[in-house]
């Protein structure tokens, strides 16, 4: 075993300790929360076009823990089932706010999973797939100094052509919130 003594910059300065230099390093790539609950689950069963939105507010991130970015990773199962669906699927939106402020879209609705094509009248199919997506939020100066909070939305969107009953759903597996 070889042990190497390396000096990476000057770390013998007491001012670095007082300025929180080592605390800053300690928070890099910290997982704040792994959410596995059902509040973000959205489901819609209907014979008409429509949508069903669900959301979850994640654990607040205190001031001083945020360096530059907050990563939100969403893993879930999406299902779309009917015999004549067009453009049905699950959308995801992420909102952020600094502590004491109001939420605003950091990521407007994007499709997490979508079925674009129509099916034969005699075919009743359900398409189910597990997906993950990752979003990197650049923290504002206000979020860094005051802390922040993240809210994740899912939206099950149904576009039914024939009036037959159809279902679209999102089932959360986990949502990970992390500072990097």
matplotlib code that plots the C-alpha trace (Angstrom):
import matplotlib.pyplot as plt

x = [0.0, 1.4, 0.3, 0.9, 1.0, -0.4, -1.3, -4.2, -4.1, -3.5, -5.9, -4.1, -5.8, -8.2, -10.2, -11.3, -12.8, -14.6, -15.9, -17.5, -15.2, -15.4, -19.1, -19.6, -17.5, -19.5, -22.9, -21.8, -23.9, -26.1, -29.3, -32.0, -34.9, -35.9, -39.7, -41.5, -45.1, -48.2, -49.1, -47.6, -49.6, -52.1, -54.8, -57.7, -60.3, -62.9, -64.8, -64.1, -61.0, -59.5, -56.7, -55.9, -53.1, -51.3, -48.4, -46.0, -44.0, -40.5, -38.5, -37.3, -33.6, -32.2, -30.1, -26.4, -26.9, -27.4, -24.2, -25.3, -27.7, -30.6, -31.1, -34.6, -34.8, -38.2, -38.8, -42.2, -44.5, -46.8, -49.7, -52.0, -54.8, -57.8, -58.7, -58.6, -56.2, -54.3, -51.8, -52.6, -49.9, -48.3, -46.7, -44.3, -43.8, -41.3, -41.9, -39.4, -39.6, -37.2, -38.3, -41.1, -41.8, -44.3, -43.9, -43.1, -42.4, -38.8, -39.7, -43.1, -45.0, -43.1, -44.2, -42.8, -44.6, -46.9, -48.8, -49.4, -51.0, -54.5, -55.3, -57.6, -61.1, -60.8, -57.6, -57.8, -54.2, -52.5, -49.0, -47.1, -43.5, -41.2, -39.1, -36.8, -36.1, -33.6, -33.9, -31.1, -32.3, -29.9, -30.4, -31.0, -29.1, -32.3, -32.7, -29.0, -29.3, -32.9, -33.3, -35.8, -38.5, -39.4, -42.8, -43.3, -46.5, -47.7, -50.6, -52.4, -53.8, -56.4, -57.5, -60.2, -61.5, -64.3, -66.0, -64.8, -63.5, -59.8, -57.2, -53.9, -51.8, -48.6, -47.4, -44.4, -41.5, -39.2, -38.4, -34.9, -34.0, -30.2, -28.0, -24.9]
y = [0.0, 3.4, 6.4, 9.8, 13.1, 15.7, 19.3, 20.6, 24.3, 26.1, 24.7, 25.9, 29.3, 29.6, 32.1, 29.3, 27.6, 30.7, 31.4, 28.0, 26.6, 23.1, 23.2, 24.2, 21.2, 18.9, 19.8, 19.1, 16.2, 15.9, 14.1, 16.2, 13.8, 10.5, 10.7, 7.4, 8.5, 8.5, 12.3, 12.7, 9.9, 11.0, 8.8, 9.6, 7.1, 8.6, 8.4, 12.0, 14.2, 15.5, 15.6, 14.9, 16.8, 15.7, 17.3, 16.9, 19.6, 18.4, 19.1, 22.7, 23.2, 25.6, 28.6, 27.8, 24.3, 25.3, 25.9, 26.3, 23.6, 21.5, 18.2, 16.6, 13.0, 11.5, 7.8, 6.4, 4.1, 5.6, 3.7, 4.6, 2.2, 2.4, 1.4, 4.8, 7.2, 10.0, 12.2, 10.7, 10.5, 11.8, 15.2, 16.5, 20.1, 21.4, 24.6, 26.3, 29.1, 30.8, 30.6, 33.0, 33.5, 32.2, 29.2, 29.7, 27.2, 26.2, 23.5, 23.9, 20.8, 18.3, 14.8, 12.1, 9.4, 9.9, 7.7, 9.6, 7.1, 5.8, 2.1, -0.2, -0.3, -3.9, -3.6, -2.6, -2.1, -0.8, 0.6, 0.6, 1.8, 2.8, 6.0, 8.3, 12.0, 14.4, 18.1, 20.5, 23.8, 26.7, 28.3, 32.0, 34.3, 34.6, 30.8, 30.5, 33.1, 32.4, 28.7, 27.2, 24.6, 22.4, 21.2, 18.4, 18.0, 15.1, 15.5, 12.5, 13.8, 11.8, 12.4, 9.9, 9.7, 7.2, 7.9, 4.6, 4.6, 5.0, 5.3, 7.2, 7.2, 8.0, 6.0, 7.4, 5.1, 7.8, 11.5, 12.4, 16.0, 16.7, 19.7, 19.7]
z = [0.0, -1.0, 1.0, -0.6, 1.2, -1.0, -0.3, -2.3, -1.7, 1.6, 4.2, 7.2, 7.3, 10.2, 8.2, 5.9, 8.9, 10.0, 6.5, 6.3, 3.6, 4.9, 5.5, 1.8, 0.7, 3.0, 1.4, -2.2, -3.6, -0.5, -0.9, 0.9, 0.4, -1.2, -1.5, -2.1, -1.2, -3.3, -3.3, -6.7, -8.2, -10.8, -12.5, -14.8, -16.0, -18.3, -21.5, -22.3, -22.7, -19.5, -17.0, -13.4, -11.7, -8.5, -6.6, -3.8, -1.9, -1.1, 2.1, 2.3, 1.7, 4.3, 3.4, 3.3, 1.9, -1.6, -3.6, -7.2, -8.3, -7.1, -8.9, -9.0, -10.2, -10.8, -11.4, -11.9, -13.9, -16.5, -18.0, -20.9, -21.8, -24.1, -27.6, -29.4, -27.7, -29.3, -27.5, -24.1, -21.5, -18.3, -17.9, -15.3, -14.0, -11.4, -9.5, -7.1, -4.6, -2.2, 1.4, 2.0, -1.7, -4.2, -6.5, -10.1, -12.9, -13.1, -15.6, -17.4, -18.2, -20.4, -21.4, -19.1, -21.2, -24.2, -26.7, -30.0, -32.2, -32.5, -32.2, -34.1, -32.7, -31.8, -29.9, -26.2, -25.2, -22.1, -22.5, -19.2, -18.9, -16.1, -16.8, -15.0, -15.7, -14.2, -13.9, -12.8, -11.3, -11.1, -7.7, -7.7, -5.3, -3.2, -3.0, -1.9, 0.8, 2.0, 1.4, -1.1, -1.7, -4.7, -5.8, -8.3, -10.3, -12.4, -14.8, -16.4, -19.7, -21.6, -25.3, -26.1, -29.7, -29.5, -26.2, -24.9, -21.3, -21.1, -18.3, -17.9, -14.8, -13.1, -10.1, -8.2, -7.4, -6.0, -6.3, -5.2, -4.3, -4.1, -3.8, -6.0]

ax = plt.figure().add_subplot(projection="3d")
ax.plot(x, y, z, "-o")
ax.set_aspect("equal")
plt.show()
